[in-house]
Each structure stands twice: as structure tokens, then as C-alpha cells.
Amino acid sequence: MRKISFPRIGNYEVPFRYFIKNVFNAETVTPPANTKRTLELGSMHSPDFVCAPFKYIMGNYMEALDMGADTLIQFGGPCRLGYYGELHEQILRDMGYEFTMINLAEINMKNPKSVWEIIKSYNENLTIETLVKTLLVAVAMVEKMDELEIYIRRNIGFETEPGTFEQLYNVFLADIEHVESKKELKQLCAYHTKKIKNVKTDLPKNLLKVGIIGEYYTIMEPFSNHFLEKELAAMKIYVTRNMNISSTVFHRRVPKILKKVQHYVRYDIGATGVDTINAALNFAKRDYDGLIHVKSFGCMPEIDAMTILQNISQDYEIPILYFSFDTQTSETGVQTRLEAFQDMIYMRKGKR
């Protein structure tokens, strides 16, 4: 039986494991949660000026192979250049690792036949019925996770019993991994959603509201952004971050987004650059007190977006704090800048 592994990002290892187990009929090897060791391993064997997400994923692959994985999955490009899978594979083979690489970036999502042909080549016993059923459940799983995380993100700093949201969400993740049908998933989600939304919170009337925007790996993988959302929650700031797999993969419609932001940009600038601009515009129109733009060092689509974000900042008088994370980013520096930003938007809110 194959031992398949994948990159870590947020809490998405739960649906990833479900998908691999049912579609590939394989054992999963989940790499450890990202740590300094992951980044050090990845940085040691990656090009110097490549972005931090590339290095984290490289570290994930190395840790997984050392744990006994014999097959690696690349779920997406994930950069606009679309070269991650090929370059990771070449570097790992040059290091002497022996493995099979399943690069799902090669799939043409507009052609369902290509999905079937690539996956079928790794599991001859797979049926279309199993593939469709698994995909539907995995997609529903991701969507519910994203929905609950948005709710928790807005309220976690204001729970009357600190730690309740995190505890309940971890139980939810453990339960949904073992579902066998979409109906069972729906029942479990309803049960856990009710428990999570019944948590008592105490939100002040004049709270600070901040929207988080930016490059999708760094924004979704908490270790890579120094647990930015937890820091904001500890500061009693109402946080919204709508960028997730649901919005950037399942329900992303670039022509629709471009229509919304046509005053600022008229073409797709790559990766999730236009998504960043659209999110910033939505937060500005909803009178948020500030925006935090998160990206990895050297991410070109987000660098392109920054000049447009400045125009939105001026037009709607909304301040933006820019973070560019790399292997040398200091946790203390992040904390200091967050505290200064909090003070600034608090004073602006008082004057307004």
C-alpha cells in the first residue's frame, strides 16, 4: 500500500487525508505541523531567493519522506508560475530521495476527464462513483471548515471562557475526518456548529475591526505569519479574513471579481492578486478600521497589488499595515508593529 504525504497548510490536512484515503486507497503520512525546523530544512535545500511558502513545502516533503512516505502530492501550482511541483521533485531527487510525485497541478479542472485519467493511473480499482462521492464530501468538509473558521476568527478574542472556541473546533475536526457520507457530514456539522455558536461572547460596542488580506499560503498557514490572528485576538480586535480554499478555489470567478474592482485594475495580475484587491475594497466599503496585508517576501502578484491597495487606502481613508514574511522575520518585530498599528487605528477611531 502506498504511503502518501502532502504539504501542511492551516487545518486542511483533515480533508486532505480523507481524500487520499478514499481515492487513492492509501495510507497517509501527515508531516508535523510547521516549525522552525521545517523552515530550516526547506531553506537549506531551496534557492536563496525563492518565496517562503516554497521553503515550507520543501521542509514538509523532507520530513514526510524521512517518516516513511513513498509518494508525494502537490495539490496546486501553487504560485502563478506553476512550477512548484516540478522544482520540488527535481531538488528532492538530486538529494537522493526515491519517491513518486503526483502533481495535481497538471490537471485541467475544466476537463473532468483529465482528473479521472491522472488519479485512475495511481489506483486501478477506483470507480467514478467513489471519486465523485469523495470529492463531494471533501469539498463540503472544506467549505464547512472555512465557514466555522470565519465565525470563530471574529469572536475568539471575546469568549467569556478563553480557549473554548479552539477546544470545540479541534473536536469538530477530529469527528468529521471519519465520516462516510455527505449526509453524515451534514449532521455532524449541524451539531458542532450549534455548539460553537452557543459559546458566550462579550463584544464591546465600539470594537476595532481589521480585515486581513494577501497571499493565500502565508495568510492561511499560521506558523508562516507568526500566528498573526492569535495575536490580534489577544488584542481584542475583531478579525475578518475571507480568503481560504473555498473562496480561492471552489467559488473563485475572476471575471466577476474584475468587474467589481474595474476602477482599480482591469486584468488578472496572477495568483490571488485581484482577490486581495477585491477583499480590501469590500472591507473599506464596510467601514473597517484597518487592513493588514500579508505576503511572503518576493511574491510578485502581491507586490503588484500593493500600489493599487495604496489607492484604495487613500480613496477610503483606511490605513494598511504591510507584512512581508521571510526566513528572517522577527516575531518581536511583528508584535511591535501590531501594537503600533492597534494604537494608531484606536486613536483614529476616537477622533472619528
Secondary structure, 3 states (H helix, E strand, C coil): CCEEECCCCCCCHHHHHHHHHHHHCCEECCCCCCCHHHHHHHHHCCCCCCCHHHHHHHHHHHHHHHCCCCEEEECCCCCCCCCHHHHHHHHHHHCCCCCEEEEHHHCCCCCHHHHHHHHHCCCCCCCHHHHHHHHHHHHHHHHHHHHHHHHHHHHHHHECCCCHHHHHHHHHHHHHCCCCCHHHHHHHHHHHHHHHHCCCECCCCCCEEEEEEECHHHHHCHHHHCCHHHHHHHCCEEEECCCCHHHHHHCCCHHHHHHHCCCCCCCCCCCCHHHHHHHHHHHHHCCCCEEEEEEECCCHHHHHHHHHHHHHHHHHCCCEEEEEECCCCCHHHHHHHHHHHHHHHHHHHHHC
